Each structure stands twice: as structure tokens, then as C-alpha cells.
Amino acid sequence: MISKTIKNLLLLIIFISAIFFQAITSCSITHKYEVQVVNRLPPGDNSLYLHCASGNNEVGRRTIYAGQKFGWKFCENFMSNTLFFCHLWWGSKNRAFNVFKSNHSNDCNKYVCIWSVRSDGIYYQNGYDGKFVKKYDWN
């Protein structure tokens, strides 16, 4: 027979576990971020194909056209090692790169990380002054 003390201890553990799980899944311990990939390619042959994911989340494969954007929101994990990458294709050009890394999260502009895809490369909106800076050339 389980004593009343052990029953109460088990209930307390379950209660604390539920609170901890709720805190982790609702971004109350960590920040909520948004990543956006914006197609700023010239009109005409402007289909941009992309695949984005992390080690734990498959964000998906998409086609976005000039002026369109694709984005998603997520909570940074409490160990601060969140990483998302994207692979982009435009005609015969392509580029794969990290779109979010926890140790560079301060680079985001108010928790929104914006990537602008242009004909001469991929640009990132600097979180310090809001200006776009070229980060990658096409392969």
C-alpha cells in the first residue's frame, strides 16, 4: 500500500512536470522567433524553390514567386542550440545556408530574421540597424 506522503509526492511531480512542459512549449522560458525568406528576384523567370528544416522540424518545400515570402515561427529551445537551414534554387543557381543559429540570434531584428533573395545573392537584415547586408553569393 502506498503511503499518503508518496501519493502526494507523485502528484507534486506530475504537477511540476506539467507546468514545465507548458513553459517549454509556450516560449515562456525562451524567445519566440520568426524566419522569413523573401523573393526579391527580377520579374520573368523568378520562381524560387526552397527547402527549410532543422534537426527536429521539417518546415517544408515551397515555391515562392517575385514579391512573395515564406516564413515560420518557433521557440528557441531552452539549451540555446536551435539551428534552421534552407536550401534555395533559382534556375541553375542554388545555395544552402543556416537561416537561424541560437548563438547568432541577436543578429535578428526584434526576433524576426529576414532573408532577401536577389539575383546577385542572398541578403540578411541586420538586427542592429535594419539594413540588408549581402551574406552569400549563388553557387
TAMOMO-V579657 format. One record per run of one state. SS is the DSSP state (a for helix, b for strand, c for the rest). FROM is the first residue (numbers start at 1). TO is the last residue. If there is no record, write none. Layout:
# TAMOMO-V579657
ss;from;to
SS;FROM;TO
SS;FROM;TO
This chain:
# TAMOMO-V579657
ss;from;to
c;1;3
a;4;25
c;26;31
b;32;39
c;40;47
b;48;54
c;55;57
b;58;64
c;65;68
b;69;75
c;76;82
b;83;90
c;91;92
b;93;101
a;102;107
c;108;108
b;109;109
c;110;111
b;112;118
c;119;120
b;121;125
c;126;131
b;132;136
c;137;139
